[in-house]
Amino acid sequence: MRQNESFKRLMLVILSLLGLIVQAGLYAWVWFAEYYPFLRYQADVKFFFNGHVLMIGIYFVLLFFFSNMYGGTKIGYFKPMEVFFSKIFSLICVDVISYFQISLLRNWLVDVQPMLLLLVLQIVFAGVWTWLSNLFYRKVFPPRKLLLVYGERPIEDIMQKFESRKDKYKIVKCINISEGKEAVQKEIEKGYEGIVFWDIPSAVRNKMMKFCYSRSIRVYFMPKIPDVLIKGSESLHLFDTPIFLTREYALSIEQRIVKRIIDIVCSLILLIVTSPIMLITALVIKCYDKGPVLYRQIRCTKDGREFGILKFRSMRVDAEKDGVARLASKNDSRITPIGKFIRAVRIDELPQLINILKGDMSFIGPRPERPQIIAQYLEEMPEFAFRMKVKAGLAGYAQIYGKYNTTPYDKLKLDLSYIENYSVWLDIKLMLLTLKILFKPESTEGVDAKQITAMKKEAEQEER
């Protein structure tokens, strides 16, 4: 089985590299056919063979970097449309950078048409290559057959999640941990391609993990909060035994200074760049119903400190006339037609650049919640306060890797993953990934009524 996994990994790497090589080849064609003949007549520009290699090499490295970051190389891991969308976004980023790189060689903007032609050709190729790669993947690598080992919690939720990726996974049997250690271990040894541990007691899970590891069996499990904290701990080598350290503070003073500098610089730049969009949005909202343009709402940031978050108003003026705070739901009738659009493209969030500049928020961090909603969560899940160890953010792990309707318990684990593994590079990476999720409509979905009911049950099994 391990040889099969190595072969599978090798084939995916080869497919990804071939795709990138062809994309770089298209750029090479445009470079030689369109840009270089023009540039070589410049008195101060003369390219030798190594110069051509450097230009194409830089393009390939940039393409590999953005594709790897946004998921354009994740064939079989992401859904085909998500891989295709990631490829498009990566190509746009790299082509824009390359256009200005070429313009710098000329000391003035060059003709943009060749680069637009390149982008069109690359998008067409990306679509065909993604379809062929996915077809090859599904033909050669059928869905992985899994065994689900579960505890007291109902399995409908986890079954639904795996069913959404039936192209990659297939749970063929479920067994409850209550059937006994020997029965579960006997079932595990029947040759499944992976084991899923779903909400079983930590002590039992640890024993089962060692059992599977000793037999080289692949394991999937959903971490509890202590697992996330341990993952972010620092490894010390003070004695002749490993020591894990979890610190009492989230970010060091140096990290906080660098993070604040990035927030100030980026918020100032974006305020200038997006000012025309903000002005048009304000006029449209005002003309629609004559109501206020901005909506100020009390949210909580680091250590529970309250501040007024700014948004473009997307709901009716009387959306919360009863004074009760509530999350937006799917097909919420309170959202105006203008509001639906600006929420879909995230324009409603732009005024929060002012909050970032003031220091109430950061670019990256847990999304700030309303005090009333936090109080509701804390009643059922006291650990929800952990996410306020750092300053609230415009976007974070829960927004990039989850959805608007991801349950609070899962949001907490995602945000703790960010807090416990913080680095400046992680912030930069998440800022780049945020650009991608702006165009993912599912990340702005409202909360389903069933999910609201299920929120209260999320943490019941945490201490088991």
N, C-alpha and C positions, 0 to 999 in steps of 0.2 A: 504493500500500500504506500510506503514511503517513497518508493521509486516512482510510482504513479503520480504522487503529489509533486515530486521534483520535475517530472516530465511536463506536468500541467503548468507549473510555474514557469518553466523554460519556454514553453510555447506562447504563453501570454506575454512574456518579455519580448520574444522575437516579433510577435504581432505588433506590439506597441512601438518597438524600435523601427520596424519597416514602415509603419505609418508616418512616424516622425521624419524618417529619411526622405520619403517621397515628398512630404510637405516642404522640407528644406530644399529638395531638388527643384520644386516649383519656384521657390524664392530665388534659387541660383539662376534659373532661366530668366526671370524678370530682371535680376541684377545685371546679367551679361547682355541681355537683349535691349533693355530699356534705359537703365541708369548708368552703367559703366561707360558705354560708348559716348554718352553725353559728358560725363565727368572727365574723361581722359583728355578732352580738348581744353580743360582748364589748365592754365600754366602752372598753378601751384599744386596740382593733383596728378600724381603718377603712381599707378598700381603695378606691382610686380606679382608674381604667382603667389607668394606668401600672403600678400594683401588680400587677394581673392579668397584664399583659404580662410583667412582670419574673419572676413566679413560673413562668409557662409557658416563658419564655425560658431561665431557669436550668435547668429540667428538660431542655429540648432540648439545651442546651450539654453538660450532664452525660451525656446519652444519646449524643450524638455522640462525646464524649471516650472513654467506656468501650467503645462499639461499635467505634470505630476502633482502640483499643488491643487489644481481645480478638479482633478479626477479624470482627465482625458485619457489617461493610460489605464484606468481601472476597468478593463474589459472583463466582464463576468462578475465583477464585484458590484458595480452600479448597474442600474437599469439602462438599456440601450439608449433611450432618449436622454437620460441624464449624462451619459458618456458623450453623446453627440453634442449636447448643449455645452458641456464642459470644453470640448474641443473648439467649438465656435468662439467661446469666450476667451480661451487661451490664444487662439489665432488673432483675434481682434487686438488683444493686449500686445502681442509680439509684433504684429504688423505696424501698429501705431508707433511703438518704440523704434522699429527699424526705419520707418519713414523719416522720423526726426533725426535718426542717426545719419541717414544718407543726406538729409538736408544740411546737417552740420558740415559734411564734407564739401558741400558747395557754398557754404556760408549764406544760404538763402533757401527758402522753401522750393522744393522740386515739384514737378507735375505729380499730382496725386492719383491720376488715372491708372498708371501701371500697378500701383499698390492696391487699388480697388479691384482691378481685374484679378490680381493675385488672390485677394481675399475670396472673391466669388469662386474661383477655381478650387481653392483650398476647402471651402465649405462644401462644395459638391463632392470632392474627393472624401472629405471627412464623413459625409453621410453614407456614401457607398462603402467605405472602409469599415465604418461602425457596423453596418448591416451585415457585411460579409464576415467580420470578426465575430459578431454575436452568433451568426448562423453556424460558424465553425465551432465556437465554444459549446453551443447547445448540442451539436451533433457528436462531438468528441467527448464532452464531459457532461453527462446527464446530472440531474439534481442529486445532491448529496443526501443519502438516506440517514436519517437521524433518529435517535431514541430520546424521548423526553422523560426525564425523571423529575417529578413534581411533588410538592408538599400539600398543605391545606388550602392554599389559595386556588381559586378557579383558574382553569387553563385556557379559557376562551380568548383572553387578551393576547397571550403569547402565541397561541395557535394562529390567531388572525395576523399577527406580525410576520410569522414565518410563511403564512399563506400568501402574503403580499410579495414574497420573493420565491414563489414556487419554481421559478426558472433555475434557482440556485440551491434551494433546500426543500426537503420533503420529510416531514415527521411521519414515520411509518408506524410507530408504536409509542404508547404512553404507559408509564408505570408509576404508581404512587409509592413514595418512600416508606409508607406504612406497611407495605408487604414484606418488609424485613431486609436486612443487610444482605443476606445470602441470596435471596431471590433477585434483588436488584443487580448484584454483582454477576450472577449467573446470566441475567438478561444482557448486561453490558458486553459480556464476552462472546455474544452470538455473531459478531462481525459487522456491527454498524459502522458507518463512515464518520460518525461523530455522536457525542452525547451532549444533551442540553440539560443543565441543572436549573430548575425553575423554582425558586422560593422554597428551598429546603433548609432546615436548621444548619447554622454555620459549622457546628461540630461534626455533623454527619457529612456535610458537603466536603469538609477538609479531608476526611477519611476517604471519601469517594474520589476526590481529586488525586490523592496519592495512589489509589488503586489503579486509576486510569493512566496516570503518568508512568507507573511501573510497567505498563503493557503497551506504551506508545499509542494510546487512544486519544484522539482529538476531543477537546472539551470546550463547550460554549456555556458560559454562565453569566447571569446578570448580577453585577456587584451590588453589595449593600454599602451603606455610607462608610463604615470603617474600612472596607476594601479600597474605596476611593482615596481615603486619607493615607492609607499605607502605601498606595501606589505613588503618591506624591512625596513620600518621605525621603530624607537624605540618608545615604548609606555611609556609616562611619566604620573606621578600622582602628579602633583604640586598643582592642584586646585581641585575643585569639578566637573571637567569635563575632559574627556579624551583628551590628547594631543599627537599627533604623531610628532616625530622629524626625519627629514631627514638631515643627517650631510653634511657639505661642503667637507669633505674628505672621501675617499673610505675605506682605511684601517688605523687603528691606528698604532702608532710607534711600540707597542709591537707585533702586528700582522705581521708587515713587517719584524721585526727581526726574529721571529720564522719561517716565510715563507722562508726567505733567508737561514737560517740554514738548513731547510729541503731540499731546492734546492741544496745546496752545497754537503751535505752528499749523497743524492740520485743520483745526477749526477756523482759523483766520483765512487760510487759503480757500477752503470750501465755502465759507460765507461769501467771499468775493465771487467765486466761480458760479455759485448757485443763486446769486441775488436776482438775476432776471427771472428764473423759474419761480422763486419765492414771490416776487412782485406780481407775476401773472396769476399765480395761485390765489393770492390774497384778493385780487380784483374779481376773479371768478366766484369765489366764495361769497364775497360781499354782494355781488350782483344777483346771486341765486336767491337768497332769502333775506337780505339786508341785515343779517345777524352779525355777531362779532367774528372776526377773521381767525383770531387765535383762541385757543382753549387752554386755560391754566388749570392744572390738576395737582393736588398734593401727592407726592410720592416719597419713598424712603430711600436713602442712600446709605453710605458707610455708618455703622454703629446705630442704625435706625434714625438718623437725622432726617427731618422732613424738609422738603423743598418744593417749589412750584415748577413742575415740568411744563414746557411749552410745546404745543402742537398746533398745526392747522386744524380747525374744527371740521370734523368729518361726519358728525351726527347732528340731529335736530337740536335746536336751542333748548328744548324741554326734554332732552333724552333722559335725564335723571331728576325730573321735577319732584319725585318723592324723596330725594335725598339718599337713596340706597345705592351703594356702589355695587356694580355687577360687571362681569366680563362680557365682552361682545360675543354673541353666539352666531352660528351659521345662519345666513339670510336674515340678519338682524334688521328689523324694520326701522330702527332708529337711525340707520346710516343713510345719508342723503346720496343721490346719484353722483354728485361731485365727490362726496366722501368715499364712495366705492372705488372710484378711479385713483384718487390720491393715496388711498390706503394700499391699493394693489401695487402701485409703483413706488410706495414709501415716501412720497413727497410730504405727507403729513408729519413726518419725523424731522424735517429739515430745521425747524425753529429750535430744536434741541442742541444745535450747534452753539447757540447762545448759552445754554446751560453748561455745555462743556467748557466754553471760554470762561465762564464765571467760576468754574471749579466745582459745580454741583455734581457733575457727571464726568465720566471718562468716555473715550471712544469705545473701548472694549471693557466689558464687565457684566455682571448679572443685571438683567433688566430691572429697573426700579418698580416696585409694586405699590399699590395704595395701602395706607395704614389699616383700613378696615379689612381688606382682603388678606393682608399679612396676619392680622389677628385671627381670622378664621382658619388660616393654614396652621398657625402655631398651636391652636387648640388640639388639632389632630396630629400635628407633626412639629414638635418643638425644634427639631434640627433645621427647620426652614430658616432660622435666624443665622445659621452658619454662612449663608450666602451674602450677608451684610458685613462680612469681615473686610471687604474691599469696597471701593467706591462703585456706585452703580454705573452702568454703561449704556451706550447707544445700541450696542450689539454684543453678543457674547456666545459662549459655547451653546447655550440652549437655543439661541436663535439660528445659529449656523448649522448645528447638527440635529436640531429638533424642529418643531413646528410651533405655531401660535397655540395650538390645542394640545401640546405635549403636557402630560400630567405634572403637577407641581413636584411630586416626588422624583420623577425623572429629570425635571428641570434642575432640581437641587443637586442631583448627582452630576449632571453635566457642568453646572457652575462650579461645583467643588473640584471637578477635574481641572478646570481652568485655574482656580485659586491655588491649588496645591502643586501645580506644575508650571507656575508662572515664569515667563522670561520675556525680555523685550522682543526677541525674535517671534515668540508665540503671539504677542500682540500684533506685530506686523503681518504675520501670516493670517491671523483672523480678520484683520482689516482688509486684506486682499480677498479673502473668502467672502466677506460681507458683500462685496460688489456682485458676486455671483448670485447670492440668495435674493438680491433685490428683484430678480427676474423669475423667481420661483413662486408661483401663485399659492401653492399649498402651505407655504410658510406664513401666510396671512389669514388662514382659515380661522373661523371662530370656533368656540368651544361647543361641542355637541352636548345635549342635555344629559345623555347617559354618562358622558365623561365627568360632568359636574357632580353627579351622584357618586361616581366611582372615586373621586378625589379623596373623599373622607376615609376610604379603605386602603389607601396606598401604603401607609406606614405601619399598618397593624402587625405585619409579619417581621418588621425590622429587627426586633430583639430576639427572635426565635432562632 
